[in-house]
Amino acid sequence: MPAGWPWHLPPWAELLARCGLQFRRRQVGRKSGGAEAEPSSAVVRLEPAKLAQSLEALGIQAGDVLMVHADSRALQRVGWEPWDFLDFVLDYLGPEGTLAMPTHPVLGEKDGRLVYDVRRSPSSVGLLTELFRRRSGAIRSVYPYAAAAALGPRAEELVGQHERSFAPHDEHSPYGKLGQLCGKSLCVGCPLVRLTVLHVAEDTLRERLGIAGFYEERPVLVKAGGQEREVTAHVRAGWLWWYLALSRWQAGMYRQGLVRGARPEGLSLLAVDAAKVIGWMQQEVEHGRSLYGLAWLNRWLRLGEPLREGGMP
């Protein structure tokens, strides 16, 4: 079990850092056209047996329901291609296990309307997730925001009710269901704040958040199973991004002993039990503490969505 996270940035410092980051991204984008450096080649090969030992030490076992968040570049630095990693995890979980990944779709447009094609819309959250959603036997959730894919005997239980959701991460979502099914989340080569289960508390206790303008309604044409229908999705307003107190929440998860960690050959592995994380965060919301510690400031600052023109103050 990793030691407690020793410090955290206060929410106001995160807000300033996000402003600086957006400014830098725009400046760099103008100069370089948004080109990114190629990842470095692998230095030390992480052997499958050692990776399996690390997963076992983290409490991940055959037969588990497991949601993985992974950075393909981090895997490549220890000698793993994305498809090899998928094969390994599915083999590790065995025939009784179920693997899931977020596959947030890139929405298309038709006649001025947003469109989500469950079978064709690509994932926006990395190569590994795109390969996984295309894998034979994988099924994908129907809700047009924060969709997830799953493969295994409990895949339908995990993702099959998402179309009933009011908001992307509520009790009907794959992330809420992950807690109900006593599932686990694993971050591979990416920070703890990538855990989508962090948003379950806010969407299941939405009436108690007390944040004005938290949701935006977005009509989306959903194509699934040869049929089309319009869905009204309720998604977090883009301006909330500025006020995320992720550093504080990460520190809190370590203090609560919710995080298990390992670093085989330098590859960061962070595991949590979904139900414990969701339960703790729901208690925090009940006590008036959400992920968006400074959201009340937007009453005066009026920050826009960061990826739209006018998003910067």
Backbone bond lengths (Angstrom), bond angles and torsions (degrees), N, CA, C in turn:
res aa  C-N    CA-C-N  psi(-1)  N-CA   C-N-CA  omega(-1)  CA-C   N-CA-C  phi
1 M - - - 1.449 - - 1.525 108.19 -
2 P 1.360 118.77 128.79 1.451 120.09 -178.42 1.514 111.45 -69.51
3 A 1.312 115.57 153.40 1.460 120.44 176.87 1.520 109.62 -66.32
4 G 1.332 116.36 157.24 1.450 121.23 179.58 1.517 111.86 -59.07
5 W 1.332 116.79 139.56 1.456 121.74 179.21 1.526 108.26 -60.04
6 P 1.341 119.18 123.23 1.454 121.09 -167.29 1.527 115.59 -75.78
7 W 1.326 118.04 -21.79 1.463 118.71 -175.60 1.519 108.82 -156.80
8 H 1.336 116.11 169.59 1.462 119.72 173.80 1.519 109.18 -152.19
9 L 1.318 114.70 155.25 1.455 120.74 174.41 1.521 109.29 -75.24
10 P 1.324 118.50 137.46 1.460 119.25 172.91 1.522 109.69 -68.32
11 P 1.336 118.07 153.67 1.467 120.68 -176.78 1.525 114.37 -54.08
12 W 1.334 118.11 -37.02 1.463 118.84 -179.05 1.528 111.42 -65.63
13 A 1.352 116.91 -32.45 1.462 120.19 177.81 1.531 110.48 -69.57
14 E 1.337 116.95 -37.89 1.462 119.55 175.85 1.528 111.13 -63.32
15 L 1.326 116.85 -39.13 1.460 120.42 178.18 1.524 110.80 -60.76
16 L 1.327 116.82 -46.72 1.462 120.66 178.65 1.523 111.13 -63.39
17 A 1.339 115.98 -39.68 1.469 119.84 179.67 1.522 110.72 -63.74
18 R 1.340 117.74 -38.52 1.462 120.03 179.51 1.530 111.12 -67.63
19 C 1.327 116.26 -38.66 1.461 118.59 176.11 1.521 110.42 -60.47
20 G 1.346 116.24 -45.04 1.459 120.42 179.48 1.517 112.33 -64.47
21 L 1.323 116.14 -39.59 1.454 120.89 -179.72 1.523 111.20 -64.35
22 Q 1.327 116.80 -43.90 1.458 119.41 179.11 1.523 111.46 -63.43
23 F 1.331 116.43 -40.00 1.462 120.12 178.78 1.528 109.75 -63.31
24 R 1.332 116.81 -44.79 1.463 120.59 -179.50 1.526 110.94 -63.95
25 R 1.326 117.60 -41.96 1.462 120.65 -179.90 1.524 110.91 -60.46
26 R 1.302 115.59 -40.61 1.463 118.34 -178.98 1.524 111.00 -69.10
27 Q 1.331 116.78 -39.14 1.465 119.88 178.82 1.523 110.83 -66.48
28 V 1.342 116.62 -45.77 1.463 120.90 179.76 1.521 110.36 -64.73
29 G 1.333 117.56 -39.59 1.458 121.55 179.63 1.515 112.02 -61.66
30 R 1.334 116.59 -37.63 1.458 119.71 178.99 1.519 111.69 -67.92
31 K 1.344 116.24 -35.63 1.459 120.36 -175.50 1.521 112.97 -82.38
32 S 1.346 116.46 -36.20 1.463 119.21 -171.77 1.513 114.26 -113.43
33 G 1.335 116.99 -3.57 1.458 119.16 -177.11 1.512 112.79 73.27
34 G 1.349 117.02 13.92 1.462 121.33 176.88 1.503 113.74 83.46
35 A 1.351 118.50 11.70 1.466 120.53 -179.65 1.510 110.85 -68.00
36 E 1.317 116.39 142.59 1.455 121.80 179.19 1.519 109.93 -115.28
37 A 1.328 115.02 152.46 1.456 120.03 178.86 1.523 110.24 -70.28
38 E 1.330 115.32 147.59 1.448 120.48 176.90 1.527 110.41 -70.65
39 P 1.329 118.70 143.24 1.465 119.68 178.09 1.521 110.98 -65.33
40 S 1.326 115.76 148.70 1.455 120.28 179.04 1.527 110.09 -70.66
41 S 1.328 116.28 155.62 1.457 121.03 -179.28 1.526 110.20 -73.88
42 A 1.339 115.63 161.59 1.460 120.64 -178.26 1.523 110.92 -63.99
43 V 1.324 116.34 140.07 1.465 121.87 178.23 1.523 109.75 -103.01
44 V 1.313 116.76 -47.54 1.463 121.75 -179.32 1.520 108.62 -126.90
45 R 1.305 117.04 127.38 1.454 122.29 178.83 1.519 110.73 -76.54
46 L 1.332 116.41 125.74 1.459 121.65 174.48 1.526 108.06 -86.35
47 E 1.310 116.13 112.48 1.458 120.73 -177.39 1.531 110.90 -72.78
48 P 1.333 116.66 143.33 1.471 120.09 -179.68 1.523 113.80 -53.59
49 A 1.327 117.15 -38.62 1.464 119.57 -178.89 1.528 110.88 -63.74
50 K 1.328 116.32 -37.90 1.464 119.82 -179.71 1.522 110.90 -71.18
51 L 1.331 116.68 -38.54 1.457 119.77 176.33 1.528 110.14 -64.00
52 A 1.322 117.52 -41.51 1.467 121.18 178.08 1.523 110.85 -61.73
53 Q 1.342 117.51 -41.68 1.466 121.11 178.01 1.526 110.77 -61.54
54 S 1.336 116.46 -39.79 1.468 120.12 179.91 1.519 111.07 -66.03
55 L 1.325 117.31 -42.83 1.459 120.08 178.59 1.528 111.10 -62.95
56 E 1.313 116.12 -40.47 1.467 119.70 177.91 1.523 110.62 -62.97
57 A 1.330 116.54 -41.21 1.464 120.35 178.90 1.526 111.98 -65.34
58 L 1.324 117.16 -26.39 1.466 121.78 178.49 1.524 112.44 -83.71
59 G 1.331 116.45 -0.66 1.463 120.33 178.36 1.504 113.98 86.61
60 I 1.335 117.69 12.50 1.466 121.53 177.15 1.519 107.97 -91.40
61 Q 1.332 115.90 124.77 1.455 120.98 -170.38 1.527 111.39 -127.72
62 A 1.316 115.45 162.75 1.457 120.96 172.87 1.527 109.13 -57.78
63 G 1.326 116.15 138.01 1.460 120.96 -179.79 1.509 114.38 91.68
64 D 1.332 117.73 -6.69 1.466 120.83 -179.38 1.522 111.83 -69.84
65 V 1.338 114.64 157.76 1.462 122.45 164.30 1.525 105.69 -95.60
66 L 1.315 117.33 115.58 1.463 122.23 -169.87 1.516 110.66 -128.87
67 M 1.336 116.16 126.80 1.463 121.03 172.33 1.518 108.26 -105.19
68 V 1.335 115.77 126.62 1.456 121.81 -175.39 1.523 110.28 -110.71
69 H 1.328 115.14 133.68 1.462 123.40 169.59 1.528 105.16 -116.54
70 A 1.325 117.82 121.42 1.463 119.13 -171.51 1.522 111.40 -141.55
71 D 1.322 114.78 149.11 1.459 123.07 174.73 1.523 107.76 -104.21
72 S 1.327 117.41 114.22 1.453 121.56 -177.65 1.523 112.18 -60.25
73 R 1.338 116.99 -34.60 1.468 119.88 -179.47 1.522 110.96 -66.25
74 A 1.340 116.59 -38.61 1.463 119.45 177.85 1.525 110.58 -64.32
75 L 1.326 116.90 -38.42 1.462 120.41 177.18 1.527 111.27 -65.49
76 Q 1.319 116.98 -40.53 1.461 120.36 -179.62 1.518 111.70 -65.40
77 R 1.333 116.33 -29.88 1.471 119.22 179.54 1.528 112.33 -68.84
78 V 1.327 116.93 -17.76 1.473 119.56 174.92 1.526 110.67 -112.85
79 G 1.323 115.76 22.20 1.456 120.56 169.27 1.511 117.08 87.51
80 W 1.335 117.98 18.52 1.461 120.97 -177.50 1.529 110.54 -113.85
81 E 1.327 115.97 129.21 1.455 121.01 169.64 1.529 108.61 -85.93
82 P 1.337 117.06 151.98 1.475 119.41 -175.25 1.527 113.83 -55.27
83 W 1.330 117.56 -43.11 1.473 119.84 -177.57 1.528 111.67 -67.61
84 D 1.350 116.22 -32.87 1.463 119.16 176.40 1.522 111.23 -66.92
85 F 1.336 115.86 -38.54 1.464 119.95 179.06 1.528 110.46 -65.24
86 L 1.331 117.14 -41.87 1.464 119.93 177.40 1.521 111.26 -60.31
87 D 1.329 116.48 -45.62 1.465 120.09 178.04 1.524 111.03 -58.86
88 F 1.336 115.35 -42.39 1.464 119.85 -177.99 1.523 111.25 -63.54
89 V 1.333 117.49 -48.38 1.467 120.29 -176.19 1.526 110.71 -65.22
90 L 1.319 117.17 -42.37 1.463 119.58 178.93 1.528 110.97 -63.16
91 D 1.321 116.29 -39.82 1.464 119.82 177.48 1.525 110.78 -66.86
92 Y 1.340 116.81 -39.23 1.462 121.19 179.74 1.529 110.95 -63.91
93 L 1.336 116.95 -43.65 1.464 120.31 -179.49 1.523 111.90 -70.30
94 G 1.338 116.01 -27.13 1.453 119.94 177.04 1.518 113.33 78.11
95 P 1.320 117.55 177.20 1.469 121.57 -175.62 1.519 114.28 -65.17
96 E 1.329 118.33 -20.25 1.465 121.29 178.94 1.532 112.01 -91.64
97 G 1.321 116.66 -7.94 1.454 120.35 -178.18 1.514 112.20 -89.97
98 T 1.339 115.33 159.11 1.465 121.82 178.84 1.522 108.64 -129.09
99 L 1.330 115.85 127.61 1.460 122.53 178.68 1.519 109.30 -106.27
100 A 1.320 116.25 136.93 1.466 121.49 177.72 1.518 109.78 -134.17
101 M 1.319 115.65 154.62 1.459 122.32 175.19 1.521 109.11 -146.89
102 P 1.337 117.35 146.24 1.468 118.84 171.22 1.518 109.67 -67.11
103 T 1.326 116.45 140.65 1.473 121.16 178.43 1.528 108.83 -136.23
104 H 1.339 117.06 51.70 1.462 122.04 -176.60 1.532 109.27 -48.85
105 P 1.329 118.64 119.26 1.457 119.47 -171.26 1.525 114.08 -79.07
106 V 1.323 114.99 149.17 1.461 122.09 165.72 1.524 106.12 -81.64
107 L 1.318 116.91 112.87 1.458 120.52 -176.02 1.523 110.86 -79.82
108 G 1.333 114.92 139.19 1.452 120.19 175.42 1.517 110.42 -89.72
109 E 1.332 115.58 -168.59 1.460 120.46 179.45 1.516 109.20 -143.96
110 K 1.317 115.81 137.55 1.451 121.66 177.95 1.520 108.92 -144.24
111 D 1.318 115.32 121.37 1.473 121.47 179.98 1.526 111.28 52.76
112 G 1.341 115.42 40.93 1.454 120.04 177.49 1.512 115.05 79.32
113 R 1.345 117.47 4.96 1.467 121.06 -179.91 1.523 110.08 -112.63
114 L 1.330 115.86 145.41 1.452 120.46 173.79 1.521 109.26 -69.78
115 V 1.344 116.24 144.26 1.464 121.16 -176.92 1.522 109.61 -132.31
116 Y 1.332 115.26 131.73 1.464 122.08 172.77 1.515 108.27 -117.73
117 D 1.327 116.41 112.71 1.455 122.62 174.26 1.518 107.12 -99.50
118 V 1.319 116.86 109.11 1.466 121.61 -172.77 1.525 111.37 -56.29
119 R 1.321 116.98 -37.04 1.465 120.55 -176.92 1.523 112.89 -84.41
120 R 1.328 117.62 -31.32 1.461 119.86 -170.76 1.526 115.23 -108.76
121 S 1.325 119.22 -27.30 1.470 120.06 -175.97 1.522 110.43 -63.55
122 P 1.333 118.66 121.72 1.471 120.21 -176.71 1.522 112.11 -69.93
123 S 1.305 115.00 157.13 1.459 121.06 175.38 1.523 109.79 -76.99
124 S 1.315 115.92 142.97 1.471 121.42 180.00 1.519 112.36 -100.20
125 V 1.338 117.99 4.42 1.469 119.76 -172.62 1.529 112.52 -117.75
126 G 1.333 115.77 40.80 1.458 118.72 169.69 1.511 115.37 111.41
127 L 1.336 114.14 155.55 1.455 122.27 -178.04 1.520 112.23 -59.66
128 L 1.322 116.79 -42.55 1.460 120.05 -176.92 1.524 111.23 -59.02
129 T 1.330 116.79 -41.99 1.465 120.38 -178.69 1.518 111.37 -69.35
130 E 1.334 116.75 -34.03 1.462 119.72 177.81 1.526 110.90 -67.85
131 L 1.330 116.52 -42.32 1.459 119.93 176.45 1.521 111.19 -62.55
132 F 1.327 115.71 -38.88 1.460 119.59 -177.53 1.516 111.85 -68.20
133 R 1.335 117.80 -44.43 1.475 119.17 -177.32 1.526 111.26 -65.17
134 R 1.348 117.23 -24.68 1.463 121.20 179.21 1.529 112.68 -85.93
135 R 1.300 116.69 -7.07 1.459 120.32 -175.24 1.528 110.87 -67.14
136 S 1.315 115.52 142.41 1.454 120.16 -179.93 1.528 111.08 -58.37
137 G 1.317 116.06 129.33 1.461 121.56 178.78 1.503 114.60 93.48
138 A 1.344 118.53 -15.24 1.462 121.01 179.85 1.526 109.81 -73.24
139 I 1.337 116.75 141.19 1.460 120.98 175.23 1.519 108.23 -119.23
140 R 1.313 114.72 149.93 1.467 121.02 -173.60 1.518 109.96 -121.04
141 S 1.313 116.80 144.24 1.452 119.91 -178.18 1.525 111.15 -74.09
142 V 1.329 115.94 157.26 1.462 122.39 -169.38 1.522 112.65 -92.65
143 Y 1.320 118.96 -19.44 1.461 119.69 -178.45 1.525 109.27 -64.77
144 P 1.337 119.06 136.29 1.464 120.58 -170.60 1.526 116.03 -76.08
145 Y 1.302 118.41 -8.53 1.469 121.31 176.64 1.527 108.93 -123.03
146 A 1.351 115.62 139.16 1.469 122.24 179.80 1.521 112.10 57.65
147 A 1.330 117.39 34.47 1.464 120.34 175.94 1.528 109.61 -61.37
148 A 1.322 115.91 151.95 1.464 121.86 177.28 1.517 108.83 -131.99
149 A 1.332 115.19 156.90 1.467 121.56 175.36 1.519 108.22 -117.10
150 A 1.328 115.90 152.60 1.466 120.74 -179.48 1.511 109.79 -146.75
151 L 1.333 114.39 152.40 1.460 121.61 179.73 1.522 108.42 -141.77
152 G 1.312 116.04 123.62 1.462 120.36 -179.50 1.511 110.81 140.60
153 P 1.332 117.73 176.77 1.463 121.41 -173.93 1.530 114.55 -64.56
154 R 1.337 118.55 -19.57 1.464 120.06 -179.99 1.531 112.16 -109.71
155 A 1.333 115.28 16.70 1.463 119.95 -177.67 1.527 111.86 -60.95
156 E 1.320 116.97 -44.41 1.460 120.20 -178.87 1.523 111.11 -64.74
157 E 1.323 117.82 -40.48 1.465 120.59 176.11 1.517 111.30 -60.12
158 L 1.312 115.68 -36.09 1.461 120.76 -173.98 1.521 112.20 -76.35
159 V 1.319 118.08 -45.40 1.466 120.42 -171.53 1.520 114.05 -113.59
160 G 1.339 118.06 -9.28 1.460 120.79 -170.03 1.504 116.09 -73.10
161 Q 1.340 118.42 -14.69 1.467 121.09 -178.03 1.527 113.43 -103.91
162 H 1.317 116.59 5.19 1.472 119.62 -174.16 1.526 112.03 -61.09
163 E 1.318 117.89 -30.62 1.459 120.57 -179.10 1.531 111.76 -63.85
164 R 1.328 117.95 -17.46 1.470 121.05 178.20 1.528 112.65 -83.90
165 S 1.313 117.40 -5.08 1.464 121.54 -172.46 1.525 112.55 -69.63
166 F 1.318 114.87 144.99 1.460 122.57 168.59 1.521 109.14 -81.56
167 A 1.326 116.30 -41.78 1.459 123.19 -178.18 1.528 108.62 -131.81
168 P 1.332 117.81 160.70 1.472 120.88 -169.12 1.519 116.73 -58.83
169 H 1.354 117.91 -28.09 1.465 119.50 -171.76 1.524 112.59 -121.44
170 D 1.315 117.97 27.01 1.466 119.52 -174.73 1.527 111.36 -81.58
171 E 1.312 116.08 -165.59 1.466 120.90 -172.39 1.527 113.25 -66.28
172 H 1.336 118.13 -20.65 1.464 121.03 178.70 1.526 112.26 -90.37
173 S 1.309 117.38 -9.17 1.467 121.90 -174.88 1.528 111.13 -77.31
174 P 1.335 117.46 163.22 1.469 119.53 175.17 1.528 112.91 -59.16
175 Y 1.321 117.16 -26.93 1.467 121.08 -176.91 1.530 110.16 -79.55
176 G 1.325 116.62 -40.56 1.454 119.31 172.59 1.521 111.77 -66.49
177 K 1.329 116.60 -40.64 1.461 120.81 178.52 1.525 111.80 -65.25
178 L 1.339 116.98 -31.53 1.458 119.84 178.74 1.520 110.53 -58.45
179 G 1.326 116.54 -39.97 1.455 119.93 175.82 1.513 112.03 -68.53
180 Q 1.328 117.55 -41.38 1.461 121.49 -179.33 1.525 111.69 -64.31
181 L 1.331 116.71 -31.15 1.468 121.14 -178.76 1.530 112.17 -92.59
182 C 1.354 116.60 12.22 1.466 121.68 179.88 1.529 111.21 57.36
183 G 1.335 115.25 38.02 1.454 120.64 179.78 1.516 112.85 -81.81
184 K 1.327 114.70 175.89 1.457 122.12 -178.58 1.522 109.56 -128.10
185 S 1.319 115.42 153.57 1.460 121.71 174.74 1.510 109.00 -116.14
186 L 1.342 115.70 143.25 1.462 121.67 -178.81 1.518 109.08 -133.09
187 C 1.335 116.38 125.07 1.463 122.60 172.67 1.525 108.05 -98.56
188 V 1.325 116.51 124.81 1.461 122.22 -178.20 1.521 108.47 -116.34
189 G 1.332 116.37 107.19 1.449 120.61 178.63 1.511 114.59 69.28
190 C 1.324 117.96 17.73 1.460 121.82 179.14 1.529 109.02 -139.63
191 P 1.326 117.12 159.19 1.471 119.57 -173.92 1.522 113.42 -70.56
192 L 1.301 114.26 160.46 1.457 122.09 -178.30 1.526 112.32 -59.81
193 V 1.320 116.45 -29.52 1.465 119.57 -176.23 1.524 112.26 -71.58
194 R 1.339 118.82 -2.44 1.461 120.90 173.80 1.528 112.15 -76.62
195 L 1.315 117.44 -10.56 1.467 120.73 -177.39 1.527 110.49 -62.40
196 T 1.323 116.54 116.24 1.457 119.86 -179.60 1.519 112.02 -69.66
197 V 1.334 117.31 -22.83 1.475 118.92 179.09 1.524 111.75 -64.64
198 L 1.335 117.61 -12.44 1.461 120.02 176.51 1.528 111.85 -61.24
199 H 1.340 117.04 -22.71 1.465 120.29 -175.87 1.524 113.37 -96.09
200 V 1.330 118.07 -1.18 1.465 120.09 -177.36 1.531 111.21 -65.33
201 A 1.311 117.28 -40.85 1.467 119.75 -176.99 1.522 111.60 -60.85
202 E 1.317 116.92 -43.09 1.466 119.60 -176.95 1.528 111.90 -67.12
203 D 1.351 117.19 -35.11 1.459 119.13 -178.00 1.527 112.62 -83.70
204 T 1.316 117.79 -26.80 1.473 119.32 177.00 1.530 111.09 -81.80
205 L 1.327 118.08 -26.97 1.468 122.34 -179.84 1.527 110.77 -114.35
206 R 1.316 115.95 36.97 1.468 121.47 -172.30 1.522 113.25 -59.48
207 E 1.333 117.15 -30.68 1.459 119.54 -179.06 1.527 112.09 -71.07
208 R 1.334 116.95 -15.53 1.465 119.85 -175.30 1.520 112.96 -106.80
209 L 1.331 117.24 3.17 1.463 119.38 -177.54 1.524 112.27 -68.98
210 G 1.321 116.64 -39.69 1.454 120.05 -179.91 1.515 114.09 70.92
211 I 1.337 118.03 27.42 1.464 122.25 178.65 1.524 107.99 -111.82
212 A 1.334 116.13 111.64 1.462 120.66 -178.00 1.524 110.55 -65.57
213 G 1.331 116.35 137.67 1.450 121.14 177.33 1.510 114.31 71.56
214 F 1.342 117.06 24.67 1.468 120.63 -175.42 1.528 111.34 -62.94
215 Y 1.338 117.23 -42.71 1.460 120.81 -177.32 1.525 111.59 -105.67
216 E 1.339 113.64 148.13 1.455 121.77 167.36 1.524 108.19 -114.91
217 E 1.319 116.83 139.98 1.459 120.92 175.16 1.520 109.53 -86.55
218 R 1.334 116.24 131.25 1.460 120.48 179.29 1.529 109.13 -134.13
219 P 1.314 117.11 113.21 1.466 119.57 175.96 1.530 109.95 -74.86
220 V 1.326 116.12 133.36 1.464 121.77 -178.34 1.526 108.31 -135.63
221 L 1.326 115.94 133.93 1.451 121.12 173.22 1.520 108.28 -83.13
222 V 1.329 116.93 117.13 1.461 122.21 -177.17 1.525 109.56 -104.01
223 K 1.334 115.84 127.09 1.462 122.19 176.71 1.523 108.44 -108.13
224 A 1.320 115.88 119.15 1.470 120.33 -178.61 1.515 109.27 -154.02
225 G 1.327 116.24 135.21 1.453 121.13 176.51 1.507 114.02 58.81
226 G 1.328 117.34 33.89 1.457 121.05 179.20 1.514 114.52 78.12
227 Q 1.334 118.07 6.56 1.460 121.86 -179.99 1.526 110.29 -121.94
228 E 1.328 115.31 158.83 1.463 121.96 176.98 1.516 109.06 -126.45
229 R 1.328 115.20 139.28 1.467 119.24 173.26 1.515 109.33 -153.93
230 E 1.312 116.25 152.14 1.460 120.54 179.83 1.525 110.22 -88.78
231 V 1.306 115.38 132.04 1.461 122.76 179.36 1.518 108.26 -118.94
232 T 1.312 116.77 136.45 1.456 120.79 173.26 1.518 108.24 -97.40
233 A 1.322 115.53 107.08 1.460 121.17 -179.96 1.525 110.00 -90.95
234 H 1.320 115.49 148.50 1.460 121.89 176.16 1.525 107.31 -115.69
235 V 1.322 115.25 109.59 1.466 120.62 -174.80 1.523 110.38 -119.58
236 R 1.331 114.92 154.14 1.462 119.83 178.12 1.520 110.68 -58.07
237 A 1.313 116.87 135.68 1.458 120.98 175.39 1.530 109.34 -60.91
238 G 1.328 116.26 140.14 1.456 120.23 -175.88 1.505 114.87 -60.17
239 W 1.334 117.85 -29.63 1.462 120.44 -177.34 1.526 112.75 -67.50
240 L 1.343 116.84 -20.16 1.463 119.09 179.58 1.526 111.90 -62.65
241 W 1.331 117.07 -24.76 1.464 121.63 179.53 1.524 111.86 -52.49
242 W 1.331 115.62 -37.83 1.458 119.16 -177.16 1.521 112.17 -61.95
243 Y 1.304 118.51 -29.24 1.465 122.51 -168.56 1.522 114.06 -103.99
244 L 1.336 117.77 8.84 1.456 120.21 178.00 1.528 111.06 -61.36
245 A 1.315 116.55 126.54 1.469 122.19 177.43 1.529 108.69 -99.38
246 L 1.327 116.31 59.81 1.462 120.28 -172.33 1.518 112.62 -69.02
247 S 1.306 117.44 -36.32 1.463 120.21 -179.76 1.529 110.61 -61.99
248 R 1.313 116.08 -44.04 1.463 120.49 179.33 1.525 111.25 -62.56
249 W 1.349 116.81 -41.67 1.454 119.86 -178.45 1.516 111.95 -71.29
250 Q 1.321 116.55 -34.77 1.457 118.61 175.93 1.525 109.96 -62.74
251 A 1.324 116.62 -45.67 1.462 120.46 178.48 1.528 110.91 -60.29
252 G 1.342 116.17 -39.75 1.454 119.68 179.51 1.516 112.58 -64.39
253 M 1.320 117.30 -36.97 1.462 120.56 178.69 1.520 111.12 -64.92
254 Y 1.330 116.86 -38.16 1.465 119.73 176.47 1.526 110.84 -68.21
255 R 1.322 116.64 -42.36 1.474 119.41 -179.97 1.520 111.26 -62.24
256 Q 1.325 116.63 -34.11 1.458 120.79 -179.73 1.530 112.58 -80.02
257 G 1.332 117.22 -3.99 1.460 120.45 -179.73 1.517 113.54 70.83
258 L 1.338 116.26 28.69 1.459 120.70 -177.01 1.520 112.97 -87.19
259 V 1.330 117.76 -10.52 1.458 121.46 -170.54 1.524 110.62 -111.92
260 R 1.319 115.94 133.78 1.462 122.48 171.13 1.523 107.88 -115.07
261 G 1.332 117.41 136.47 1.457 119.53 -174.98 1.513 113.82 -135.22
262 A 1.335 115.60 155.62 1.462 123.18 174.98 1.524 107.66 -153.04
263 R 1.358 116.11 159.17 1.467 120.48 179.01 1.533 110.20 -139.06
264 P 1.311 118.70 67.49 1.474 119.52 177.76 1.529 110.47 -66.95
265 E 1.333 116.47 122.78 1.469 123.42 -178.19 1.523 112.06 52.43
266 G 1.348 116.43 30.72 1.452 121.06 177.28 1.520 115.32 86.01
267 L 1.339 118.06 -1.51 1.462 120.73 178.11 1.523 109.48 -82.72
268 S 1.311 117.16 119.70 1.462 121.62 -178.64 1.523 110.92 -73.29
269 L 1.335 115.76 125.24 1.459 122.58 174.23 1.525 107.98 -123.38
270 L 1.322 116.83 123.85 1.459 122.05 179.82 1.525 108.08 -129.27
271 A 1.325 116.65 123.99 1.463 121.39 -175.30 1.524 110.68 -123.41
272 V 1.333 115.91 144.78 1.465 121.70 175.61 1.528 108.98 -140.38
273 D 1.317 115.93 156.30 1.457 122.27 169.52 1.527 107.49 -88.39
274 A 1.314 116.86 120.04 1.463 121.14 -172.58 1.524 112.32 -57.95
275 A 1.322 117.44 -44.31 1.466 120.34 -176.42 1.525 111.51 -61.68
276 K 1.341 117.05 -38.83 1.468 120.12 -179.58 1.524 111.64 -68.03
277 V 1.331 116.77 -41.38 1.466 120.57 178.75 1.520 110.48 -65.58
278 I 1.335 116.37 -46.25 1.459 119.80 -179.70 1.522 110.95 -62.81
279 G 1.325 116.90 -43.97 1.463 120.59 -179.80 1.513 112.40 -61.37
280 W 1.335 116.10 -43.69 1.470 119.61 178.81 1.522 111.31 -63.84
281 M 1.319 116.90 -44.01 1.462 119.60 -177.92 1.526 111.45 -69.65
282 Q 1.318 117.88 -32.00 1.460 119.72 175.11 1.529 110.75 -65.27
283 Q 1.327 116.88 -38.12 1.464 119.92 175.27 1.527 111.03 -62.00
284 E 1.329 116.45 -39.37 1.466 120.13 178.67 1.525 110.83 -63.45
285 V 1.347 117.17 -43.88 1.456 120.03 178.38 1.527 110.61 -62.71
286 E 1.331 115.94 -39.54 1.472 119.85 178.10 1.534 111.31 -59.55
287 H 1.343 116.07 -29.13 1.466 120.57 179.40 1.522 112.64 -94.95
288 G 1.331 116.31 13.89 1.461 119.97 174.61 1.512 115.35 84.48
289 R 1.334 117.49 15.88 1.465 120.41 -179.78 1.530 109.21 -115.64
290 S 1.329 116.78 119.35 1.453 121.14 179.66 1.527 109.44 -117.27
291 L 1.335 115.48 179.87 1.466 120.40 176.25 1.521 112.71 -68.05
292 Y 1.327 117.00 -14.08 1.467 121.36 -170.35 1.528 109.18 -112.79
293 G 1.326 114.51 72.41 1.457 120.02 -169.77 1.513 115.66 -62.08
294 L 1.329 118.24 -28.11 1.465 120.95 -177.34 1.517 112.59 -114.08
295 A 1.333 117.03 23.18 1.470 119.68 -176.34 1.523 112.27 -58.06
296 W 1.326 117.35 -29.53 1.465 120.86 -179.56 1.532 111.95 -62.33
297 L 1.325 117.18 -22.08 1.467 120.38 -179.65 1.524 112.69 -66.34
298 N 1.322 116.73 -24.15 1.460 118.09 -176.92 1.516 112.71 -66.64
299 R 1.313 116.45 -13.79 1.467 120.49 174.28 1.528 110.83 -58.32
300 W 1.346 115.34 -31.04 1.466 120.35 -179.95 1.532 112.45 -108.24
301 L 1.333 117.60 -39.16 1.463 119.81 -174.07 1.525 113.02 -76.33
302 R 1.330 117.03 -33.10 1.456 122.22 178.60 1.527 112.20 53.57
303 L 1.301 117.38 49.15 1.456 121.50 176.52 1.525 109.27 -72.40
304 G 1.323 115.51 140.01 1.462 119.81 -179.39 1.510 111.82 -92.08
305 E 1.319 115.32 -171.90 1.454 120.24 176.66 1.526 108.52 -70.65
306 P 1.326 119.06 131.87 1.462 121.19 -169.58 1.520 115.10 -63.46
307 L 1.325 117.96 -26.96 1.454 120.06 -176.47 1.525 112.48 -95.38
308 R 1.297 116.99 5.42 1.461 120.80 176.78 1.514 110.31 -106.50
309 E 1.327 116.76 157.12 1.462 119.59 173.58 1.511 108.03 -58.74
310 G 1.314 115.80 139.73 1.454 119.34 -179.25 1.499 113.46 85.24
311 G 1.334 117.03 4.81 1.455 119.98 179.75 1.503 113.29 -71.74
312 M 1.323 116.42 -25.64 1.469 119.55 178.59 1.516 109.91 -83.50
313 P 1.346 117.33 147.80 1.453 119.51 177.47 1.512 111.00 -69.52
